[in-house]
Amino acid sequence: MDKELSGLIANLKRRNIEGIYVPSREEARVKIKQLILKRATVGISGSKTLDELGIVALLEAGSYEVFNQYKAGISREQSLQMRNLGCRADYFLTSCNAVSEEGELVFLSANGQRTSGIANADNVIVVCGINKIVPNLEQALKRGREQAATLNCKRLDWKSACLADGVCHKDICFAPEYKRMCCQLLVVESEINPERLKVIIVGEDLGF
Ligand code: SF4
C-alpha cells in the first residue's frame, strides 16, 4: 500500500471509521463476506461499484437474508418494502461518490435510500475504488456531482438536466421538465459508534 493510501486509512481512523485496503476486486468480495456475519440481514443501495463486484449474487448465494429491491419479478410495492427493510438491516452495503484524502465521504442520493441506510443500519460497509479518491472535500463534492452523478444519469437514462450533454446544470435541474438525481447530499465527517462504519478501499477503478 502506498503512502497516500496509508494516509487515507489513518485519516479515516481519526474519524472513527475503519479503512480497509484490498488490492483487487476479488479480494474485496472475500473481505465483504468475512465482515458480514452468517444469517445476517443485508440491505443494498443501487451502485455500479456493487454491480461490478457482483455483490448481490454473491450474498444471495450465501447464508444471508438480502433485501434486494432490484430482484426480477417483484412488484413496486415489494421493491419499496425491500428498500425500507434494507435501511434498517444488520448490514447496509453501498458505495460512495467520492472520498477525500482527509477521509470525508460524499454520497448523493435521489430518494434518500442510500443516505437512510448509512444513517440507520447497524453496520455500514462502503466500497470505494481508488478512482474515487480526491485531494479534498471541495474536489469530492465536485466529483460527486460533475462526474459520478452525470454518468449515473446517463447509465440509467435518468431525465435530468445533465442527460443530454453530460454537464451538470444544477441551477436549472429543479425545473419540472427534469428529474433530478442529486436531491440529497450526505457528507460523512465522522462516525460516533466505533466499528459501525467500514470503508473498503479497492486498489482498482470501480464504478463512476
Ligand atoms: S444536472 Fe442535476 S442530476 Fe445532473 S449532476 Fe447536476 S444536479 Fe445532478
Boltz pocket constraint, residues with backbone or C-beta under 6 A from the ligand:
constraints:
  - pocket:
      binder: B
      contacts: [[A, 144], [A, 145], [A, 146], [A, 149], [A, 150], [A, 153], [A, 160], [A, 161], [A, 162], [A, 163], [A, 167], [A, 168], [A, 169], [A, 170], [A, 173], [A, 179], [A, 180], [A, 181], [A, 182]]
      max_distance: 6.0
